[in-house]
């Protein structure tokens, strides 16, 4: 996941210039492309959606206003496009909810900051703020991945344990059969 985000971040300027050339139509195409990639082509990467949106936002590919309007369904993608998929867009929006909520809260907090917070924020450059926010998003995504990995490992360990138990039962049954074959005991010999 981090590889995708880092690779995209490095080539973000290409996307920015392409979208700037096409204006709103370019933004719509970019959003539909994200939806198509993460939901249709690579649903296994859905955990990276919020982080990817954050990188697109930080790289000025998609503005805060567009993201928020799209989240509120006020910014519509092109229904006539061959890649338009309403259900996939709904899934993508749901997966991006963490980022969208963060963006909405950040917008609300802008007007509510105290003087102390404003002074503190003035010390940080815009790039530092973006980097800090990105770090937080990546940490959260990494934690999710680690939890999923731990759950997967626990499940695999449980399956392995069950297989071992089944193997021991089979070995025990085979051992009993061997004893019965080797034993020349006949009841008539008594």
N, C-alpha and C positions, 0 to 999 in steps of 0.2 A: 504494500500500500504506500509506504513512504517513498518508494522508488517512483511510483506513478506521480505522486505529488511533486517530488523534486524535479522530475523530468519535465512535467508540465510547467512548473514554475520557471525553469530555465528558458522555455520556448514561449512563455506567455506574451512577450512583446509581438510575436508574429500574429497571434490571435487578436491582440489589441488593435494592431494596424488593419487587419482584415475587417474587423467589426466596425472600426471607425469609418472605413471606406463605404460600408453598406448601411451604416446607421442602425435604425430600429430593426430593419430586416435582418441585418447581420446578427444582432443580439438575439432575435427570435431563432435564427438558424443555430446559433451557438447553444442556446438552451435546449432546443430539440436534439441537437447532437449529444449533449451531456445525457439527456434522458435516454436516448437510444443506446448509447454506449453502456451506461451503468445498469439499466433495467433490462434491455433486450439482449444486448450482446454479452455483457459480463455481469450477470446478477450476483455472482460470487463476490464482487467488489463493492456491493452496496454499503458496506461499512465505511468506505472511503468517501461517500457522497458529501457529507458535511464538510470534511476537510478540503475536498476539491472545490466546493462552492466558496470556501474561505479563501483559497488561493486565487480563484477567479475574481473575487471581490478585492483582495489585497493588490492584485495585479492590474486593477482598474479595467478588467475585461467587461465585467458587469457591475453597474453602479448599485449603490445602496437603494436608490429609488426604484430601479428596475426590479431588484430582488424582492423588495417589499411589495411592490405592485403585483408582481408575479405570484407571491405568496398569498395575496388577497384576491387573486384571480382577476385583477384589474388590467394586468398586462397579459394579453393573450398571444399564444403562439399561433403559427399559421396552420389552420385546419386543412388547407388545400395541399399542404406539403406531403410528399410521399413518406416522410419519416415521422409525421404527426401520429401520436398514439395517446389518446386521452387517458386510458387506464395506466399506461406506463408513466405518464406525466404525474398522475395522482400518486403513484407509488414513490416516484422520485421526490415529489414535494414532501411526502410523509418522511422519507429517509433524510431529507435535508432540514427537517423541522428544528433540530437542535441548533443549526447554524442560523436559520431564519428567526428563531426565538431570540438568540443572542443578538442578532442584528436589530430586532425590534426593541429589545431592552436597552441596547446601546444608544439607540435614537432617543428613547424616553429619558435615559439617564443624562443625556447631554444638557438638558435644561435644568436638571436637579442637582448638579454638582455644587458642592460647597466651595468657598474661596480657597480653602486649604487644598482640596483636591485639584482645583484649577491650577494653583501654583505648582503642585507636584507634577501634574500632567504637562505643564509648560516646559518643565525640565526635560521631559522625555521627547525625543523627536518623533515625528509621525512614523518613521520606519521602525523605531524601537517599539512603539505601540503595536504596530502590525505584527512584528516578530513575536512579541510577548503573547498576543492573542493567538497567533498561529501555533506557538509552542503549547499553549493550553489546550487548543483543539487537538493537536497531535497526541498529547499526553492522554487525553480522554479516549481518543480512538485506540491508542496503544493499549490502554487498560482494558478496553472492550475486547480487543484481540487476545490479550493475555488470559482474560476470563474465559473466552471461548475455547482457547487452547487448553486451559486447565480442565474445563468440562469435557472436552474431547479426549484428553489423556485419561481422565478418571473413568470415562466410559470404556475406553480401550483396555485399561487395566482390569476393569470388572469383567469384560468379555474374555480376556485372557485367563482370569481366575476361574471363570465358569468352564472354559475349555479344559483347563488343567484338572478341575474336579471331575469332569466327564471322562477325561483320559484315565484318571486314577480308578474310577468305577469300572471302566472297561478292562484295565489291567488286573484289577481284583477279580473280576468275573473270569477272565482268562486264566488266572492263577488257580481258581477253584476247579476249572475244567481240567487243567493239567494234573492236579492232584487226583482227581477222580479217574483219569486215564491211567496214571502210574500205579495206583492202588490196585493190587491183585486180590483184594479181599473178596471172598465169596462167602455168603451166609451158610452155604452147605458144608463148608470146611469146619464148622464148629462142632 
